[in-house]
Amino acid sequence: MKFAVAALFALGLSTAAQAESHAIPQETVDAIMAKLTEMECQMDAGDIEMEDNGYDLDDVICKGGNQFDIKLDMDLNEVSRRAE
């Protein structure tokens, strides 16, 4: 039983460390949100996901009410947009 508890605790720490290592700096979140404003789009900042080659923006609503998933590269350039 002690082993199982210790294993779950270690797994929890590992998962927390992974989540923290993928945390997006607030400065980057602010820059993405500013870019979306320029594009006449908006989204919940919690739906920004960091990927190996950039950022995945889920459920972006743009002028006209259209919803998209948008991918940005590490320099915050749009590389793809998919309508939902």
C-alpha positions as CSV (number, residue, x, y, z in Angstrom):
1,M,0.0,0.0,0.0
2,K,2.8,2.4,0.9
3,F,4.4,1.7,-2.5
4,A,1.2,2.5,-4.4
5,V,0.8,5.8,-2.5
6,A,4.4,6.7,-3.2
7,A,4.1,5.8,-6.8
8,L,0.9,8.0,-7.2
9,F,2.7,10.8,-5.4
10,A,5.7,10.6,-7.7
11,L,3.4,10.4,-10.8
12,G,1.6,13.5,-9.6
13,L,4.9,15.4,-9.2
14,S,6.1,14.3,-12.6
15,T,2.8,15.4,-14.2
16,A,3.0,18.8,-12.4
17,A,6.6,19.3,-13.5
18,Q,5.7,18.5,-17.1
19,A,2.7,21.0,-17.0
20,E,5.0,23.6,-15.5
21,S,7.6,23.1,-18.2
22,H,5.0,23.7,-20.9
23,A,3.6,26.7,-19.1
24,I,3.3,29.7,-21.5
25,P,4.9,32.9,-20.2
26,Q,2.3,35.6,-19.5
27,E,4.3,37.9,-21.8
28,T,3.7,35.4,-24.7
29,V,0.0,35.0,-23.8
30,D,-0.4,38.8,-23.8
31,A,1.3,39.0,-27.2
32,I,-0.9,36.3,-28.7
33,M,-4.0,38.0,-27.3
34,A,-2.9,41.4,-28.8
35,K,-2.3,39.7,-32.2
36,L,-5.8,38.3,-32.1
37,T,-7.2,41.7,-31.4
38,E,-5.4,43.0,-34.5
39,M,-6.9,40.1,-36.4
40,E,-10.4,41.1,-35.1
41,C,-10.5,37.8,-33.2
42,Q,-10.9,36.7,-29.6
43,M,-10.6,33.6,-27.5
44,D,-10.2,32.4,-23.9
45,A,-6.4,32.6,-23.1
46,G,-6.8,29.3,-21.3
47,D,-7.2,27.6,-24.8
48,I,-3.7,28.5,-25.9
49,E,-1.6,25.4,-26.0
50,M,2.2,25.2,-26.5
51,E,3.5,22.8,-29.1
52,D,7.0,21.8,-30.2
53,N,6.9,24.3,-33.1
54,G,4.6,27.0,-31.8
55,Y,1.2,27.5,-30.4
56,D,-2.2,26.0,-31.0
57,L,-5.1,28.4,-30.5
58,D,-8.4,26.5,-30.0
59,D,-11.9,28.0,-30.4
60,V,-10.9,31.4,-31.8
61,I,-13.9,33.5,-32.7
62,C,-13.3,36.1,-35.4
63,K,-15.3,39.0,-36.8
64,G,-18.4,37.6,-38.4
65,G,-18.8,34.9,-35.8
66,N,-16.7,32.3,-37.5
67,Q,-14.8,29.9,-35.2
68,F,-11.3,28.6,-36.0
69,D,-8.4,26.6,-34.7
70,I,-5.3,28.7,-35.5
71,K,-1.7,27.6,-35.3
72,L,1.2,30.1,-34.8
73,D,4.9,29.5,-35.1
74,M,7.3,30.4,-32.3
75,D,7.5,33.9,-33.7
76,L,3.7,34.2,-33.5
77,N,3.2,34.1,-37.3
78,E,0.0,32.4,-38.4
79,V,0.8,29.2,-40.2
80,S,-2.6,27.6,-40.4
81,R,-6.3,28.2,-39.8
82,R,-9.0,25.6,-39.8
83,A,-12.7,26.4,-39.6
84,E,-14.7,24.5,-36.9
